[in-house]
């Protein structure tokens, strides 16, 4: 079996869990005799591809005058965003949305219809423009490659998946890693919501990363239940000696938050809990690793609470930086308001770090050896952190059994379920 897969990022060039999940899943599929053609907007040449075929969309040429693409050209919307966008988070403001009715009149070398378009591969000011162009490139790739099924990851690639399906007639699977409701609460961006809904409606099957996400797709998007399948994420096994990764340069215990500093991840609850822990135990340092639109707000809140000498902001971490941070952590905390899954707690448990996670997370569905609290219950969150820091027997129990539990969550098992999804529509 051969899969034509569309993603927006691939390790080591990632900004969050999406790229990590794509790597794990493709590795798992290869172990189940499933070939993968993975298309990204921009390839850098140092991706961890293994035996997978990686296609750089920036290298693909198309002739828009070809009849194969004619109908698609007429339907493409050219979009410009008036503000920058961060991964998985809707733009705060769309200044313009222009529909080009006469696309064939465009002759500039950098237009939607140019024979080759160089993608930035980033989440910048022209994101929706790139999403539109990526869909055009997808139709060209689908017309030239041999494959059995199409797999598109998250809303950024749903238009590409739809375009490939229209050109090839092959079945489409869309993989929803997060919804617009997860990213923004009820203040959804209607454009992204419509892209998500159209992708799921056009798909032959929809894979949700958790039952929590599956239920959102049913209730908020009206997706038929029999079209939705839950396949939980997994984690890659440890390949490094954890004890040698990091050297603690502080005498205090370390509590870590790692993720996008946005509404979805609940960073403010981590800070409020940190204050309560420090009131009872000053021998603790807190680390907030990540970037996001609430970054400056969180720095100001830490300053107002007068605990800046016990709080550190590292910025975005990736690759071995993540492993080093976890290696010196005593507790990991994920207080997400709405988390479709959450891979980082698995990475923490794999590194022998006990974790506290919100009940409003997909990963809480599969973990037994993690402390689970409501994201809004700052007192319970602080109590959980304090307990893991000050009761060695509790911490030891969660470290031991948590590591054993996570080691059984393998990507090859998740990939087997995904392959069964493919087989059900072929």
N, C-alpha and C positions, 0 to 999 in steps of 0.2 A: 504494500500500500504506500502511496505517495501523497503527502499533504503540502498544499501551497498555503503558507502561513504568513500573515501580515502582522507586524509589530511596529512600535515606534522607537524602541531602544533595545539594546542588547549589550550585555557586559563585555568589557569593563565600563562602557560609557552609559551610565544609568543615573537616574535621579530619584529612584524609589524602588518599591517592591515589584513593579510591573516587569522591569527588565530581569530581575532575579528569578521571577516565576517563569518567564519565557525560557531562560537558560535551563532551569531545572526540568521543565516539561519536555523540551526538545531532547535533552539528554535521556530522559526516561523513555520517550517514544522510540529513539534509536535502539534501545535495548529490547524493544518489542517488534523489531523488524519493520519499522515504519520510517520511511525516508521523509525528510523534511526539507522543503525549499523555503527558507525564511527571508522575507523581504523587509528591509528597513529603509527609511528615507535617506539616511546617510551612513555608509560604512567607513570605518577608519583604518581597517587592515589588521588590527590587533585583537579582533573579537575572538572569543573562545568557542570556535565553531565545531571542533571535533570532526565528525564525518558528515556534518550538516552542510548543505549548500546555502551560502549567504548571498543574497542578491542586493546590490546597491541601487536603489531607485534613482539615484543621481546619475547613474551610467546608462539608464534606459532611454532609448530614442523612440519617438512615435511620430507618425505622419498623421496629423489630425484630419487631413483630407480623405483618408482611407474610409471607405464605407463602413468598416467594422466599428469605427468609433463615432461615426456621425451623430447618431441619436444621443450618445452620451454627452458629447460636447454641448448640445443644446440644453441639457438639463443641469449642467454644472453651474453653481453659484460662486461668484468671486467675492470673497469676504476680506475685509480689513478690520483689525481690532485696534481700538484707540488707546489701549493700555497693555502693558506687559502681562504675561500669564505665567503662572508657576505650575509645576506638574500636578495634573489631576484636578486643579482648582479652576473653576470657571472664571473668565475675565470679569473684572468689576464693572467694566463699562464697554459696550460696543458702540463706537461713534458712528460707524457707517456699515451698512450691509447693502452692497450694490449687486443687482442681478444684471449680468451682461447678456443682452438678448441676441446680439449679432456677434457671436464669438469669432466667426470667420473673418471679421474685419480687423482683428488684432494681428499685427505683424511684427511687434517688437520682440527682440530676442529673449526677453525675460517674461513674456506673457504666459498665460495659462497654456497657450497652444504652441509654445516653442517646442522644437523637436527634442530638446534636452533641457531639463531644469535641475539646477543644483539646489538640493534641499539643505537647510541648515541642520536639520535633525534635532532641533532644540524646541523649547516651549517658549517662544518669543512672541514679539508683537505681530508676526505674520502667521500665527499658528493655524488659524482656520483657512487661510489662503493655501498653506502647505497641505492641509488635510484635503482640500479640493483637488489640488494638483496630484496628490498621491493617488487619489481615486482614478485619475486619468492614466497614470503610469500603471496602475494595477490591471487595467483592461489590456494594456499592451503585454504585460508579463503573462497574463492568463491566456492570451491568444497564442503565445509562443512556447509555453511549457506544457509538459505532460504531467498530469496529476489526477487524483481521484476525488479529493475533497478540499474545500477551502476553510481555513480557520483564521478568524480575525480577532485580535486582542484589543478590548476596550474601545470606547467611542471614536478615538482618533483614527482607527483603521476600519470602522464599520462601512463608511462610504467606499473604501477600497475593496472590501469583501463583496459588497453588493455589485460593484462594477465588474469584478472578476466573475461573479456568478452569472450576470447577464451575458457576458461575452462567451463563457465556456459552457454554461448550462449545468455545471457541476454543483453538488449540494454545498450549502454554506453553514458553518458552525460559528457562532459568535460567543466570545468568552468575556463575561462581564466581571471585571475585577473591582469596580466601584461604580456607583451610580451618582448622578447629579445630586440626589438627596443626601448621600453620604458626605459629599464634598461641601454642600452649602446649607444643609438643613432644608427648610421649606422655601428659602429664597433662591429658587432654581433659575438658571439661565435657560430661557425657553428654546434657544437655538440648539444648545447641547442636548437638552431633554429630547427634542425632536429627532436629532441624529441618533441618540440611543434607542428611542422607540422604533424608529424606522429600521435600524439594524436588527433589532430583536424580532420585529414583525416579518422582515424579509428572510430571516434565517430559517433553516430547516430544524435546527436544534440550538438551544441557548444553554451554555454552561455557566452556572453561578458558582462562586468560590465558597459559598456557605448557604445554609438554609435561611439565614437572616437576609442575605442578598436575594435569594430566590423569592422570598415572600414580598420584598419590595417590588420586584419585577411584576409580580402578580397584582399587587394592590395599587401601585402607582402608575404602571405602564399598561396594564390590561393584557399581559402576555398569558396565553393559555397554559395551564398547569402541565399538561402532557408534553409541552414543548421544552420545558425547563428541567435540567438535570444538575444536581449538586455534585461537584467534585472538589473536595477540600485541597488546599495547597499542601506542600511538604517542605522539606529543608534538605540542603546538600550535606553530606557527612563531613566531619571535620578532617581537614587534610594537614593541619599544622599542629605542632605541640603547643597547646594553649599556655602552659606555664612560662614559655619563653617569649611570648608575644608582647607582653606589657610589663613595665616596671612601675609600681606605684610610688610616686614621689611625695605623697602626703601621708600623714599618720592616721587620719580619720578614715572611717568607712565611706564607701562611695555608692551613691544611688543614682541610677542613670535613666533618663528619658531619651529616646532616640526615634526621630520621625519628623515629618514636616510640621513646622510650627504654625499650624492653621486651626481653624475652628474644628475640623473633623477630628483632630488628634487630642483635643482637650488639654493643651499645655497649661492653661490657667489653673486647672484642678491640681496638676502636679506641683505648681508653685505654692498654692494655698496649703496643700498637704505638707510640703517641705517646711513651711513656717511652723506648723503644729508639731512636726517631728523635732525640729531644732529647739522648741520650747521645752521638750522633755529630754532630749539627748543632743547636746551641742557638738558631740564628737562625730559629726557626719558632714560630708560634702555632697552637694547635688550637682549633677551635670545635665544640661539640656543640649543635645546634639541634633542639629538640623537647621534648616532655613525655612522661611515662609512669611506670609503677609502679617503675622502677629509677632514677628521677631522683636521689633522695637518696643511694642507694647509690653511684652514679657520682661524685657530688660528694665523698663521703667517700673513695673510692678515689683520686681525683686528689689530695686533700689528703695521704693517706698516702704517695703517691709523690713528694710535695714538688715538684709542678709546677704549683701553682695560679696562679703568675704567668705561666704560658704557656698557660693553658687557660681557655676562656670558655664559659659556658652561657647561651644566649640565650632559652630558652623556645620556645614554638611560634611558627613564622613562617608567614605565608601571603601570597598575592598578590605585590605588588611587594616585600615584605620578602624573599621567597625570591629574587627576581631580583637584589636589591641584594647579598644575601649571596653569591650565586654570582659576581657581577661582581667581587668582591674576593678570590675564592678562587684559589689556585694549584693545588690538588688537591682532588678530591672522593672520599670513601671511603664505600662501602656494604658492611660486613662481615657481612651478614645470615646468620643461622643457617639460616633457611628463608624464602625470598622468592619468593612466587608469580610476581611479575614485577619491579616496581621501576621506577617512572616517573622518580624524581628523578635517577638517573644520565643519563637522556636529556635532562632539563632542564639538567643541568650541561654536558654535551657541546654542547648547543645554545648554551650561553653561553661556548663556547671554553675549558672547563675539562677537563683530562684526568682520567679516573676510574679508580679501583681498585674492583673489585666481587668479591663472593664467587662461587665456582663453583656455590654452592648457591642460585642465583637464576635466575628465568625469563628475565630480560633478558639473561643471559649466553648464551642460546641464539641470539640474533640479533645481538649485537654482536661485531665483529671488532677494532675499534680501542679496546679497553679492556683494562687489565691484570686478569687473573682469578687469584684465589688461593683456597685453602680457607679458610673463615672462621676455623678454629681455628689456622691456621699464622701466629702472630703475627710470627715472624721474616720470613716471606715478605711479609707485609703491610707491615712496617716497611721492608724492602728496596725494595718497589715505591714507597712514598711518598718515600723518600730519593732514589731514582733519578729520579723525576719532578721533584723539587725541585732537584737538583744537576747534572743532565745536560740542558742546554738543547735539544740536538738531539732527544733522546728526547721531551721535553715538547712541542716544536714539532710533531713528527710526529703525536703523539696528538691535539693540538689541531686540526690541519688536517684530517686524515682522519676524526677523530671527528665534527667538525662536518658534514662532507660526508655521512657515513654517517647521522647522525641526521636531517638535513634530508630524507632520502628516506623516513623512517618517518612517513608521514602518516596521520592519523585517517580520511581519506576512503578509504584503501586497506583499513584494518581494517573500516570500515563496509561496504564492498562485500562482504567475506567474511561479515559478520554478516547482510547482506541475503540472501546465498545460503543461509544457514542457515534464514532465514525461509521462503524459497521452497521449500526441500526438504521442509517439513512442511505446506505449504498445498495 
